[in-house]
Each structure stands twice: as structure tokens, then as C-alpha cells.
Amino acid sequence: MATVELRFSALPEHVRTARLVAAAVARRAGVDEAVLDEVRLAVGEACTRAVGLHRSSGVSAPVHVSLIEEEKQFSIEVGDEAPHTVPGAKASGAGGEVEVDSEEDDMGLAVISGLVDDMEVSTGENGGLIRMSWPTTPPTTVLT
């Protein structure tokens, strides 16, 4: 199992780099070419969500992305360290209480779920994780 890990400051300009790296690693892992745009869009949406959560909560820790190549699937995990609370509740952030925009968060998750068939979301006080998976096809060997 090969894994590529990225960590980047919670700045919107770094999301594009994460998308490009994810698409390149997905291609090498054997994800179908027709699905690469979905991979790129899903990673972009998940990273944008993580950046937004970090910024709105005053978290200075980096966003982390793991690109995991397994035998028959390729998975991407996008993690944040922002405190997740019940929708509509207030999360404590730097400089006081910060309202987490659950409607925007829900919209981001809806977009991702429309792009990815296999998606898991876990959240807690110490952050959240979105795990997305796509099937891979083994490289074809040409015998001469």
C-alpha cells in the first residue's frame, strides 16, 4: 500500500495544488481517466471545506490530505483540526466564539457525495475527516 501525504496551510491558494497532486496520484494508481475530473473536484471541495473550517474557527494547524493506493481502490482522506459541533451551535475559536456555518458545510458535503460513490465523514471535537474511495483497474500487460 503506497501513501502520499500532503500538509498545507489553511489558505485557499493551496487547494489547487492539492487537486493537481490528487489527480496525478490517482492516475498513477489506476483510477479510470473518465473519473479523474470527479477526483479533482471532490478533493477541491473537501480541501476548500477544511480550509474554511480552519479559518472560521481560528485553527492555525495545517490541513492534511492522504492519498492511499490499495490493491483494488484508491482512497483520499482530507482531515481538518477544526472543532465540529452540533449544527447551529457555536464553536470556540481564537478570539472568542465563532459561528460555524452548517448550511455551507452541508452544501460542501452534498457536492462531494454527488461526485463520490464511496464516502465516509467523521467529525469530533478535535477535527473531522472525509474519506473518499474510487475503484482502480490493474495496469494491462501487453505480451509480445
N, CA, C and O atoms as a GROMACS GRO file, in nm:
protein
  576
    1MET      N    1   0.085  -0.117   0.000
    1MET     CA    2   0.000   0.000   0.000
    1MET      C    3   0.090   0.124   0.000
    1MET      O    4   0.168   0.144   0.093
    2ALA      N    5   0.078   0.206  -0.102
    2ALA     CA    6   0.156   0.329  -0.114
    2ALA      C    7   0.070   0.447  -0.067
    2ALA      O    8  -0.050   0.453  -0.097
    3THR      N    9   0.132   0.539   0.006
    3THR     CA   10   0.060   0.655   0.055
    3THR      C   11   0.141   0.782   0.028
    3THR      O   12   0.262   0.786   0.050
    4VAL      N   13   0.073   0.884  -0.020
    4VAL     CA   14   0.131   1.016  -0.038
    4VAL      C   15   0.058   1.106   0.060
    4VAL      O   16  -0.065   1.106   0.065
    5GLU      N   17   0.132   1.184   0.138
    5GLU     CA   18   0.070   1.273   0.233
    5GLU      C   19   0.106   1.418   0.203
    5GLU      O   20   0.221   1.450   0.173
    6LEU      N   21   0.006   1.504   0.211
    6LEU     CA   22   0.023   1.648   0.193
    6LEU      C   23  -0.024   1.718   0.319
    6LEU      O   24  -0.120   1.677   0.383
    7ARG      N   25   0.045   1.823   0.354
    7ARG     CA   26   0.000   1.912   0.462
    7ARG      C   27   0.020   2.054   0.408
    7ARG      O   28   0.126   2.087   0.357
    8PHE      N   29  -0.084   2.136   0.422
    8PHE     CA   30  -0.071   2.272   0.374
    8PHE      C   31  -0.144   2.369   0.465
    8PHE      O   32  -0.242   2.334   0.529
    9SER      N   33  -0.092   2.491   0.469
    9SER     CA   34  -0.155   2.597   0.547
    9SER      C   35  -0.297   2.618   0.496
    9SER      O   36  -0.324   2.603   0.377
   10ALA      N   37  -0.385   2.652   0.587
   10ALA     CA   38  -0.526   2.670   0.551
   10ALA      C   39  -0.548   2.799   0.473
   10ALA      O   40  -0.608   2.894   0.521
   11LEU      N   41  -0.496   2.798   0.350
   11LEU     CA   42  -0.511   2.912   0.260
   11LEU      C   43  -0.573   2.862   0.130
   11LEU      O   44  -0.532   2.759   0.078
   12PRO      N   45  -0.671   2.934   0.077
   12PRO     CA   46  -0.740   2.890  -0.044
   12PRO      C   47  -0.648   2.863  -0.162
   12PRO      O   48  -0.676   2.775  -0.243
   13GLU      N   49  -0.538   2.938  -0.173
   13GLU     CA   50  -0.449   2.920  -0.289
   13GLU      C   51  -0.379   2.784  -0.290
   13GLU      O   52  -0.325   2.744  -0.394
   14HIS      N   53  -0.378   2.712  -0.179
   14HIS     CA   54  -0.313   2.580  -0.176
   14HIS      C   55  -0.406   2.467  -0.221
   14HIS      O   56  -0.360   2.356  -0.247
   15VAL      N   57  -0.534   2.495  -0.229
   15VAL     CA   58  -0.632   2.392  -0.269
   15VAL      C   59  -0.603   2.343  -0.411
   15VAL      O   60  -0.613   2.224  -0.438
   16ARG      N   61  -0.567   2.433  -0.500
   16ARG     CA   62  -0.538   2.395  -0.639
   16ARG      C   63  -0.424   2.295  -0.646
   16ARG      O   64  -0.429   2.199  -0.723
   17THR      N   65  -0.321   2.317  -0.566
   17THR     CA   66  -0.208   2.224  -0.563
   17THR      C   67  -0.253   2.086  -0.516
   17THR      O   68  -0.212   1.985  -0.573
   18ALA      N   69  -0.335   2.082  -0.413
   18ALA     CA   70  -0.386   1.953  -0.363
   18ALA      C   71  -0.466   1.880  -0.471
   18ALA      O   72  -0.454   1.759  -0.485
   19ARG      N   73  -0.547   1.955  -0.547
   19ARG     CA   74  -0.625   1.893  -0.656
   19ARG      C   75  -0.533   1.833  -0.761
   19ARG      O   76  -0.554   1.720  -0.805
   20LEU      N   77  -0.431   1.908  -0.802
   20LEU     CA   78  -0.339   1.860  -0.905
   20LEU      C   79  -0.262   1.736  -0.860
   20LEU      O   80  -0.248   1.641  -0.937
   21VAL      N   81  -0.214   1.738  -0.737
   21VAL     CA   82  -0.140   1.623  -0.685
   21VAL      C   83  -0.233   1.502  -0.676
   21VAL      O   84  -0.194   1.391  -0.712
   22ALA      N   85  -0.355   1.522  -0.626
   22ALA     CA   86  -0.450   1.411  -0.614
   22ALA      C   87  -0.480   1.348  -0.749
   22ALA      O   88  -0.484   1.225  -0.761
   23ALA      N   89  -0.501   1.429  -0.851
   23ALA     CA   90  -0.530   1.376  -0.984
   23ALA      C   91  -0.411   1.299  -1.040
   23ALA      O   92  -0.429   1.194  -1.102
   24ALA      N   93  -0.290   1.349  -1.019
   24ALA     CA   94  -0.170   1.281  -1.069
   24ALA      C   95  -0.151   1.146  -0.999
   24ALA      O   96  -0.119   1.047  -1.065
   25VAL      N   97  -0.169   1.143  -0.869
   25VAL     CA   98  -0.151   1.018  -0.794
   25VAL      C   99  -0.264   0.920  -0.829
   25VAL      O  100  -0.240   0.799  -0.840
   26ALA      N  101  -0.386   0.971  -0.846
   26ALA     CA  102  -0.498   0.885  -0.884
   26ALA      C  103  -0.474   0.820  -1.020
   26ALA      O  104  -0.501   0.702  -1.039
   27ARG      N  105  -0.424   0.897  -1.113
   27ARG     CA  106  -0.394   0.844  -1.247
   27ARG      C  107  -0.290   0.732  -1.236
   27ARG      O  108  -0.308   0.626  -1.296
   28ARG      N  109  -0.184   0.756  -1.160
   28ARG     CA  110  -0.079   0.656  -1.143
   28ARG      C  111  -0.130   0.531  -1.071
   28ARG      O  112  -0.082   0.420  -1.096
   29ALA      N  113  -0.228   0.549  -0.982
   29ALA     CA  114  -0.284   0.436  -0.907
   29ALA      C  115  -0.377   0.350  -0.992
   29ALA      O  116  -0.409   0.237  -0.954
   30GLY      N  117  -0.421   0.401  -1.107
   30GLY     CA  118  -0.508   0.322  -1.194
   30GLY      C  119  -0.654   0.363  -1.193
   30GLY      O  120  -0.739   0.287  -1.239
   31VAL      N  121  -0.684   0.483  -1.142
   31VAL     CA  122  -0.822   0.532  -1.148
   31VAL      C  123  -0.853   0.563  -1.294
   31VAL      O  124  -0.770   0.622  -1.364
   32ASP      N  125  -0.970   0.525  -1.339
   32ASP     CA  126  -1.012   0.544  -1.478
   32ASP      C  127  -1.003   0.691  -1.517
   32ASP      O  128  -1.043   0.779  -1.440
   33GLU      N  129  -0.951   0.717  -1.635
   33GLU     CA  130  -0.934   0.855  -1.686
   33GLU      C  131  -1.066   0.933  -1.683
   33GLU      O  132  -1.066   1.053  -1.657
   34ALA      N  133  -1.177   0.864  -1.709
   34ALA     CA  134  -1.308   0.931  -1.713
   34ALA      C  135  -1.350   0.982  -1.575
   34ALA      O  136  -1.437   1.068  -1.566
   35VAL      N  137  -1.290   0.931  -1.470
   35VAL     CA  138  -1.327   0.967  -1.333
   35VAL      C  139  -1.234   1.072  -1.273
   35VAL      O  140  -1.263   1.127  -1.167
   36LEU      N  141  -1.123   1.101  -1.339
   36LEU     CA  142  -1.024   1.192  -1.281
   36LEU      C  143  -1.079   1.332  -1.254
   36LEU      O  144  -1.039   1.396  -1.156
   37ASP      N  145  -1.169   1.381  -1.337
   37ASP     CA  146  -1.230   1.512  -1.310
   37ASP      C  147  -1.310   1.508  -1.180
   37ASP      O  148  -1.310   1.605  -1.104
   38GLU      N  149  -1.380   1.397  -1.156
   38GLU     CA  150  -1.456   1.384  -1.031
   38GLU      C  151  -1.362   1.381  -0.911
   38GLU      O  152  -1.392   1.441  -0.807
   39VAL      N  153  -1.249   1.312  -0.924
   39VAL     CA  154  -1.150   1.309  -0.817
   39VAL      C  155  -1.101   1.451  -0.788
   39VAL      O  156  -1.096   1.494  -0.673
   40ARG      N  157  -1.066   1.521  -0.893
   40ARG     CA  158  -1.015   1.658  -0.880
   40ARG      C  159  -1.119   1.749  -0.811
   40ARG      O  160  -1.086   1.824  -0.719
   41LEU      N  161  -1.244   1.740  -0.857
   41LEU     CA  162  -1.348   1.825  -0.800
   41LEU      C  163  -1.378   1.789  -0.655
   41LEU      O  164  -1.395   1.877  -0.571
   42ALA      N  165  -1.384   1.659  -0.625
   42ALA     CA  166  -1.414   1.615  -0.488
   42ALA      C  167  -1.304   1.658  -0.392
   42ALA      O  168  -1.332   1.705  -0.282
   43VAL      N  169  -1.178   1.642  -0.433
   43VAL     CA  170  -1.067   1.684  -0.347
   43VAL      C  171  -1.069   1.836  -0.329
   43VAL      O  172  -1.046   1.885  -0.218
   44GLY      N  173  -1.096   1.908  -0.435
   44GLY     CA  174  -1.104   2.054  -0.425
   44GLY      C  175  -1.212   2.097  -0.327
   44GLY      O  176  -1.192   2.187  -0.246
   45GLU      N  177  -1.327   2.033  -0.336
   45GLU     CA  178  -1.438   2.067  -0.246
   45GLU      C  179  -1.405   2.031  -0.101
   45GLU      O  180  -1.432   2.109  -0.010
   46ALA      N  181  -1.347   1.913  -0.079
   46ALA     CA  182  -1.312   1.870   0.057
   46ALA      C  183  -1.204   1.961   0.118
   46ALA      O  184  -1.211   1.995   0.235
   47CYS      N  185  -1.105   1.997   0.037
   47CYS     CA  186  -0.998   2.085   0.086
   47CYS      C  187  -1.050   2.226   0.112
   47CYS      O  188  -1.012   2.289   0.211
   48THR      N  189  -1.136   2.276   0.025
   48THR     CA  190  -1.196   2.408   0.044
   48THR      C  191  -1.278   2.411   0.173
   48THR      O  192  -1.274   2.509   0.247
   49ARG      N  193  -1.351   2.303   0.198
   49ARG     CA  194  -1.430   2.290   0.321
   49ARG      C  195  -1.337   2.294   0.443
   49ARG      O  196  -1.364   2.366   0.539
   50ALA      N  197  -1.228   2.216   0.438
   50ALA     CA  198  -1.134   2.211   0.550
   50ALA      C  199  -1.069   2.348   0.574
   50ALA      O  200  -1.056   2.392   0.689
   51VAL      N  201  -1.030   2.414   0.467
   51VAL     CA  202  -0.970   2.548   0.478
   51VAL      C  203  -1.071   2.643   0.543
   51VAL      O  204  -1.036   2.719   0.634
   52GLY      N  205  -1.195   2.640   0.497
   52GLY     CA  206  -1.298   2.726   0.555
   52GLY      C  207  -1.322   2.700   0.703
   52GLY      O  208  -1.339   2.793   0.781
   53LEU      N  209  -1.324   2.572   0.740
   53LEU     CA  210  -1.343   2.537   0.882
   53LEU      C  211  -1.226   2.586   0.967
   53LEU      O  212  -1.246   2.638   1.076
   54HIS      N  213  -1.105   2.570   0.917
   54HIS     CA  214  -0.987   2.617   0.991
   54HIS      C  215  -0.992   2.768   1.009
   54HIS      O  216  -0.970   2.820   1.118
   55ARG      N  217  -1.022   2.838   0.901
   55ARG     CA  218  -1.021   2.984   0.906
   55ARG      C  219  -1.132   3.038   0.995
   55ARG      O  220  -1.110   3.132   1.071
   56SER      N  221  -1.251   2.980   0.986
   56SER     CA  222  -1.363   3.031   1.067
   56SER      C  223  -1.347   2.996   1.215
   56SER      O  224  -1.404   3.064   1.301
   57SER      N  225  -1.271   2.892   1.245
   57SER     CA  226  -1.250   2.852   1.384
   57SER      C  227  -1.120   2.905   1.442
   57SER      O  228  -1.092   2.885   1.561
   58GLY      N  229  -1.039   2.973   1.360
   58GLY     CA  230  -0.913   3.026   1.408
   58GLY      C  231  -0.807   2.920   1.432
   58GLY      O  232  -0.719   2.938   1.515
   59VAL      N  233  -0.816   2.808   1.361
   59VAL     CA  234  -0.719   2.699   1.376
   59VAL      C  235  -0.599   2.728   1.286
   59VAL      O  236  -0.616   2.753   1.167
   60SER      N  237  -0.479   2.723   1.343
   60SER     CA  238  -0.359   2.751   1.264
   60SER      C  239  -0.291   2.625   1.213
   60SER      O  240  -0.196   2.633   1.135
   61ALA      N  241  -0.337   2.509   1.256
   61ALA     CA  242  -0.277   2.382   1.212
   61ALA      C  243  -0.302   2.362   1.062
   61ALA      O  244  -0.399   2.415   1.007
   62PRO      N  245  -0.215   2.287   0.996
   62PRO     CA  246  -0.235   2.264   0.852
   62PRO      C  247  -0.349   2.166   0.824
   62PRO      O  248  -0.385   2.085   0.909
   63VAL      N  249  -0.402   2.176   0.704
   63VAL     CA  250  -0.498   2.078   0.653
   63VAL      C  251  -0.414   1.959   0.607
   63VAL      O  252  -0.306   1.978   0.551
   64HIS      N  253  -0.462   1.839   0.629
   64HIS     CA  254  -0.385   1.723   0.586
   64HIS      C  255  -0.464   1.637   0.488
   64HIS      O  256  -0.585   1.616   0.504
   65VAL      N  257  -0.392   1.588   0.387
   65VAL     CA  258  -0.451   1.507   0.281
   65VAL      C  259  -0.365   1.382   0.266
   65VAL      O  260  -0.243   1.392   0.252
   66SER      N  261  -0.428   1.265   0.268
   66SER     CA  262  -0.359   1.139   0.244
   66SER      C  263  -0.415   1.076   0.119
   66SER      O  264  -0.537   1.063   0.104
   67LEU      N  265  -0.328   1.037   0.028
   67LEU     CA  266  -0.365   0.972  -0.097
   67LEU      C  267  -0.316   0.829  -0.086
   67LEU      O  268  -0.195   0.804  -0.084
   68ILE      N  269  -0.408   0.733  -0.078
   68ILE     CA  270  -0.374   0.596  -0.043
   68ILE      C  271  -0.406   0.502  -0.159
   68ILE      O  272  -0.521   0.489  -0.202
   69GLU      N  273  -0.303   0.437  -0.208
   69GLU     CA  274  -0.318   0.340  -0.317
   69GLU      C  275  -0.322   0.201  -0.256
   69GLU      O  276  -0.224   0.154  -0.198
   70GLU      N  277  -0.437   0.134  -0.271
   70GLU     CA  278  -0.453  -0.003  -0.223
   70GLU      C  279  -0.467  -0.095  -0.343
   70GLU      O  280  -0.461  -0.050  -0.457
   71GLU      N  281  -0.484  -0.224  -0.317
   71GLU     CA  282  -0.483  -0.320  -0.428
   71GLU      C  283  -0.590  -0.293  -0.533
   71GLU      O  284  -0.560  -0.295  -0.652
   72LYS      N  285  -0.714  -0.269  -0.492
   72LYS     CA  286  -0.821  -0.251  -0.589
   72LYS      C  287  -0.895  -0.119  -0.574
   72LYS      O  288  -1.000  -0.098  -0.634
   73GLN      N  289  -0.839  -0.030  -0.493
   73GLN     CA  290  -0.903   0.100  -0.477
   73GLN      C  291  -0.802   0.208  -0.443
   73GLN      O  292  -0.692   0.182  -0.395
   74PHE      N  293  -0.844   0.330  -0.471
   74PHE     CA  294  -0.765   0.448  -0.441
   74PHE      C  295  -0.848   0.533  -0.347
   74PHE      O  296  -0.964   0.564  -0.377
   75SER      N  297  -0.791   0.571  -0.234
   75SER     CA  298  -0.865   0.649  -0.134
   75SER      C  299  -0.794   0.781  -0.106
   75SER      O  300  -0.672   0.792  -0.114
   76ILE      N  301  -0.875   0.879  -0.075
   76ILE     CA  302  -0.823   1.009  -0.035
   76ILE      C  303  -0.889   1.047   0.096
   76ILE      O  304  -1.011   1.039   0.111
   77GLU      N  305  -0.807   1.087   0.191
   77GLU     CA  306  -0.857   1.135   0.319
   77GLU      C  307  -0.818   1.281   0.335
   77GLU      O  308  -0.701   1.317   0.322
   78VAL      N  309  -0.917   1.365   0.362
   78VAL     CA  310  -0.892   1.507   0.386
   78VAL      C  311  -0.933   1.533   0.530
   78VAL      O  312  -1.049   1.515   0.568
   79GLY      N  313  -0.836   1.576   0.611
   79GLY     CA  314  -0.862   1.598   0.752
   79GLY      C  315  -0.844   1.743   0.792
   79GLY      O  316  -0.759   1.815   0.738
   80ASP      N  317  -0.924   1.783   0.887
   80ASP     CA  318  -0.912   1.918   0.944
   80ASP      C  319  -0.899   1.903   1.095
   80ASP      O  320  -0.927   1.797   1.151
   81GLU      N  321  -0.858   2.009   1.159
   81GLU     CA  322  -0.845   2.009   1.305
   81GLU      C  323  -0.939   2.110   1.369
   81GLU      O  324  -0.919   2.151   1.483
   82ALA      N  325  -1.042   2.149   1.295
   82ALA     CA  326  -1.140   2.243   1.348
   82ALA      C  327  -1.239   2.168   1.436
   82ALA      O  328  -1.279   2.056   1.402
   83PRO      N  329  -1.280   2.228   1.547
   83PRO     CA  330  -1.380   2.161   1.632
   83PRO      C  331  -1.515   2.158   1.560
   83PRO      O  332  -1.561   2.259   1.509
   84HIS      N  333  -1.576   2.041   1.557
   84HIS     CA  334  -1.707   2.025   1.494
   84HIS      C  335  -1.810   2.014   1.605
   84HIS      O  336  -1.792   1.940   1.702
   85THR      N  337  -1.919   2.087   1.589
   85THR     CA  338  -2.025   2.087   1.689
   85THR      C  339  -2.157   2.054   1.624
   85THR      O  340  -2.165   2.034   1.502
   86VAL      N  341  -2.259   2.049   1.704
   86VAL     CA  342  -2.394   2.025   1.654
   86VAL      C  343  -2.434   2.141   1.564
   86VAL      O  344  -2.405   2.256   1.598
   87PRO      N  345  -2.500   2.116   1.448
   87PRO     CA  346  -2.538   2.225   1.359
   87PRO      C  347  -2.611   2.337   1.432
   87PRO      O  348  -2.703   2.312   1.511
   88GLY      N  349  -2.568   2.461   1.406
   88GLY     CA  350  -2.629   2.577   1.468
   88GLY      C  351  -2.566   2.614   1.600
   88GLY      O  352  -2.592   2.722   1.654
   89ALA      N  353  -2.482   2.525   1.655
   89ALA     CA  354  -2.416   2.554   1.782
   89ALA      C  355  -2.294   2.641   1.756
   89ALA      O  356  -2.249   2.655   1.642
   90LYS      N  357  -2.242   2.698   1.862
   90LYS     CA  358  -2.122   2.780   1.848
   90LYS      C  359  -2.000   2.699   1.882
   90LYS      O  360  -2.000   2.618   1.975
   91ALA      N  361  -1.893   2.720   1.804
   91ALA     CA  362  -1.765   2.655   1.832
   91ALA      C  363  -1.671   2.759   1.888
   91ALA      O  364  -1.670   2.874   1.842
   92SER      N  365  -1.592   2.721   1.984
   92SER     CA  366  -1.497   2.815   2.043
   92SER      C  367  -1.376   2.827   1.953
   92SER      O  368  -1.314   2.727   1.918
   93GLY      N  369  -1.343   2.948   1.916
   93GLY     CA  370  -1.227   2.969   1.829
   93GLY      C  371  -1.137   3.075   1.887
   93GLY      O  372  -1.164   3.128   1.994
   94ALA      N  373  -1.031   3.106   1.818
   94ALA     CA  374  -0.940   3.210   1.864
   94ALA      C  375  -1.012   3.343   1.864
   94ALA      O  376  -1.076   3.380   1.766
   95GLY      N  377  -1.001   3.414   1.974
   95GLY     CA  378  -1.062   3.545   1.982
   95GLY      C  379  -1.209   3.541   2.019
   95GLY      O  380  -1.279   3.641   2.001
   96GLY      N  381  -1.259   3.430   2.071
   96GLY     CA  382  -1.397   3.425   2.116
   96GLY      C  383  -1.478   3.319   2.044
   96GLY      O  384  -1.423   3.226   1.984
   97GLU      N  385  -1.607   3.333   2.052
   97GLU     CA  386  -1.698   3.236   1.992
   97GLU      C  387  -1.711   3.258   1.842
   97GLU      O  388  -1.722   3.372   1.796
   98VAL      N  389  -1.709   3.150   1.766
   98VAL     CA  390  -1.720   3.158   1.622
   98VAL      C  391  -1.838   3.073   1.577
   98VAL      O  392  -1.847   2.955   1.614
   99GLU      N  393  -1.926   3.128   1.500
   99GLU     CA  394  -2.041   3.054   1.447
   99GLU      C  395  -1.996   2.971   1.327
   99GLU      O  396  -1.944   3.026   1.230
  100VAL      N  397  -2.016   2.841   1.335
  100VAL     CA  398  -1.982   2.754   1.224
  100VAL      C  399  -2.101   2.750   1.130
  100VAL      O  400  -2.211   2.715   1.172
  101ASP      N  401  -2.082   2.784   1.004
  101ASP     CA  402  -2.190   2.790   0.906
  101ASP      C  403  -2.224   2.649   0.859
  101ASP      O  404  -2.165   2.598   0.764
  102SER      N  405  -2.320   2.586   0.929
  102SER     CA  406  -2.353   2.446   0.898
  102SER      C  407  -2.421   2.432   0.763
  102SER      O  408  -2.410   2.326   0.700
  103GLU      N  409  -2.491   2.534   0.716
  103GLU     CA  410  -2.556   2.525   0.585
  103GLU      C  411  -2.451   2.517   0.473
  103GLU      O  412  -2.465   2.437   0.380
  104GLU      N  413  -2.348   2.599   0.483
  104GLU     CA  414  -2.239   2.594   0.384
  104GLU      C  415  -2.164   2.462   0.394
  104GLU      O  416  -2.126   2.404   0.292
  105ASP      N  417  -2.143   2.414   0.517
  105ASP     CA  418  -2.075   2.286   0.539
  105ASP      C  419  -2.157   2.172   0.478
  105ASP      O  420  -2.101   2.085   0.410
  106ASP      N  421  -2.287   2.172   0.502
  106ASP     CA  422  -2.375   2.069   0.445
  106ASP      C  423  -2.374   2.073   0.293
  106ASP      O  424  -2.379   1.968   0.229
  107MET      N  425  -2.370   2.192   0.234
  107MET     CA  426  -2.367   2.205   0.088
  107MET      C  427  -2.239   2.144   0.032
  107MET      O  428  -2.243   2.074  -0.069
  108GLY      N  429  -2.126   2.172   0.096
  108GLY     CA  430  -2.000   2.113   0.052
  108GLY      C  431  -2.003   1.961   0.056
  108GLY      O  432  -1.957   1.895  -0.037
  109LEU      N  433  -2.058   1.906   0.164
  109LEU     CA  434  -2.068   1.760   0.175
  109LEU      C  435  -2.164   1.702   0.071
  109LEU      O  436  -2.141   1.593   0.020
  110ALA      N  437  -2.269   1.775   0.038
  110ALA     CA  438  -2.363   1.729  -0.064
  110ALA      C  439  -2.297   1.725  -0.201
  110ALA      O  440  -2.319   1.632  -0.279
  111VAL      N  441  -2.217   1.826  -0.231
  111VAL     CA  442  -2.145   1.829  -0.359
  111VAL      C  443  -2.050   1.710  -0.368
  111VAL      O  444  -2.045   1.642  -0.470
  112ILE      N  445  -1.975   1.685  -0.260
  112ILE     CA  446  -1.881   1.573  -0.260
  112ILE      C  447  -1.955   1.441  -0.277
  112ILE      O  448  -1.912   1.356  -0.355
  113SER      N  449  -2.064   1.422  -0.206
  113SER     CA  450  -2.137   1.296  -0.215
  113SER      C  451  -2.195   1.275  -0.355
  113SER      O  452  -2.218   1.161  -0.395
  114GLY      N  453  -2.220   1.383  -0.428
  114GLY     CA  454  -2.266   1.370  -0.566
  114GLY      C  455  -2.154   1.328  -0.661
  114GLY      O  456  -2.181   1.279  -0.771
  115LEU      N  457  -2.030   1.348  -0.621
  115LEU     CA  458  -1.914   1.315  -0.705
  115LEU      C  459  -1.854   1.179  -0.671
  115LEU      O  460  -1.788   1.118  -0.755
  116VAL      N  461  -1.876   1.132  -0.548
  116VAL     CA  462  -1.810   1.012  -0.498
  116VAL      C  463  -1.913   0.910  -0.453
  116VAL      O  464  -2.003   0.943  -0.376
  117ASP      N  465  -1.901   0.787  -0.501
  117ASP     CA  466  -1.993   0.681  -0.459
  117ASP      C  467  -1.962   0.631  -0.319
  117ASP      O  468  -2.054   0.599  -0.243
  118ASP      N  469  -1.835   0.623  -0.284
  118ASP     CA  470  -1.792   0.567  -0.156
  118ASP      C  471  -1.729   0.677  -0.072
  118ASP      O  472  -1.613   0.712  -0.092
  119MET      N  473  -1.807   0.732   0.023
  119MET     CA  474  -1.760   0.844   0.103
  119MET      C  475  -1.800   0.822   0.249
  119MET      O  476  -1.911   0.780   0.277
  120GLU      N  477  -1.707   0.851   0.340
  120GLU     CA  478  -1.734   0.846   0.483
  120GLU      C  479  -1.693   0.979   0.544
  120GLU      O  480  -1.589   1.036   0.508
  121VAL      N  481  -1.773   1.028   0.637
  121VAL     CA  482  -1.742   1.153   0.706
  121VAL      C  483  -1.745   1.125   0.856
  121VAL      O  484  -1.842   1.069   0.907
  122SER      N  485  -1.639   1.164   0.926
  122SER     CA  486  -1.637   1.153   1.071
  122SER      C  487  -1.594   1.288   1.128
  122SER      O  488  -1.506   1.354   1.074
  123THR      N  489  -1.658   1.328   1.237
  123THR     CA  490  -1.627   1.456   1.299
  123THR      C  491  -1.623   1.440   1.451
  123THR      O  492  -1.680   1.347   1.507
  124GLY      N  493  -1.555   1.534   1.514
  124GLY     CA  494  -1.547   1.534   1.659
  124GLY      C  495  -1.493   1.666   1.708
  124GLY      O  496  -1.473   1.759   1.630
  125GLU      N  497  -1.468   1.673   1.837
  125GLU     CA  498  -1.417   1.795   1.897
  125GLU      C  499  -1.280   1.835   1.842
  125GLU      O  500  -1.247   1.953   1.835
  126ASN      N  501  -1.201   1.735   1.802
  126ASN     CA  502  -1.063   1.762   1.759
  126ASN      C  503  -1.046   1.765   1.608
  126ASN      O  504  -0.933   1.764   1.559
  127GLY      N  505  -1.156   1.768   1.534
  127GLY     CA  506  -1.145   1.777   1.389
  127GLY      C  507  -1.234   1.678   1.317
  127GLY      O  508  -1.314   1.606   1.378
  128GLY      N  509  -1.218   1.676   1.187
  128GLY     CA  510  -1.301   1.588   1.105
  128GLY      C  511  -1.219   1.525   0.996
  128GLY      O  512  -1.106   1.566   0.968
  129LEU      N  513  -1.277   1.422   0.933
  129LEU     CA  514  -1.209   1.350   0.827
  129LEU      C  515  -1.312   1.310   0.723
  129LEU      O  516  -1.418   1.258   0.755
  130ILE      N  517  -1.279   1.336   0.597
  130ILE     CA  518  -1.360   1.288   0.486
  130ILE      C  519  -1.275   1.185   0.413
  130ILE      O  520  -1.163   1.215   0.370
  131ARG      N  521  -1.328   1.065   0.398
  131ARG     CA  522  -1.258   0.958   0.326
  131ARG      C  523  -1.340   0.926   0.202
  131ARG      O  524  -1.459   0.894   0.210
  132MET      N  525  -1.274   0.935   0.087
  132MET     CA  526  -1.338   0.910  -0.042
  132MET      C  527  -1.260   0.799  -0.112
  132MET      O  528  -1.137   0.796  -0.105
  133SER      N  529  -1.330   0.707  -0.180
  133SER     CA  530  -1.263   0.597  -0.248
  133SER      C  531  -1.317   0.577  -0.387
  133SER      O  532  -1.435   0.598  -0.414
  134TRP      N  533  -1.227   0.534  -0.477
  134TRP     CA  534  -1.261   0.503  -0.615
  134TRP      C  535  -1.197   0.369  -0.651
  134TRP      O  536  -1.088   0.338  -0.603
  135PRO      N  537  -1.263   0.289  -0.735
  135PRO     CA  538  -1.201   0.163  -0.778
  135PRO      C  539  -1.086   0.191  -0.875
  135PRO      O  540  -1.083   0.292  -0.944
  136THR      N  541  -0.991   0.100  -0.877
  136THR     CA  542  -0.880   0.110  -0.971
  136THR      C  543  -0.881  -0.012  -1.062
  136THR      O  544  -0.936  -0.117  -1.029
  137THR      N  545  -0.820   0.005  -1.175
  137THR     CA  546  -0.805  -0.108  -1.266
  137THR      C  547  -0.656  -0.140  -1.274
  137THR      O  548  -0.574  -0.050  -1.288
  138PRO      N  549  -0.623  -0.267  -1.267
  138PRO     CA  550  -0.480  -0.302  -1.275
  138PRO      C  551  -0.425  -0.267  -1.412
  138PRO      O  552  -0.497  -0.274  -1.511
  139PRO      N  553  -0.299  -0.231  -1.418
  139PRO     CA  554  -0.240  -0.199  -1.549
  139PRO      C  555  -0.244  -0.322  -1.640
  139PRO      O  556  -0.223  -0.435  -1.595
  140THR      N  557  -0.272  -0.298  -1.766
  140THR     CA  558  -0.275  -0.409  -1.860
  140THR      C  559  -0.133  -0.438  -1.909
  140THR      O  560  -0.056  -0.348  -1.940
  141THR      N  561  -0.103  -0.565  -1.914
  141THR     CA  562   0.028  -0.608  -1.959
  141THR      C  563   0.016  -0.659  -2.101
  141THR      O  564  -0.067  -0.745  -2.130
  142VAL      N  565   0.096  -0.607  -2.187
  142VAL     CA  566   0.096  -0.650  -2.327
  142VAL      C  567   0.210  -0.748  -2.347
  142VAL      O  568   0.327  -0.715  -2.325
  143LEU      N  569   0.176  -0.867  -2.389
  143LEU     CA  570   0.277  -0.969  -2.415
  143LEU      C  571   0.311  -0.968  -2.564
  143LEU      O  572   0.222  -0.967  -2.649
  144THR      N  573   0.435  -0.969  -2.592
  144THR     CA  574   0.475  -0.970  -2.733
  144THR      C  575   0.552  -1.095  -2.766
  144THR      O  576   0.593  -1.114  -2.880
   0.00000   0.00000   0.00000
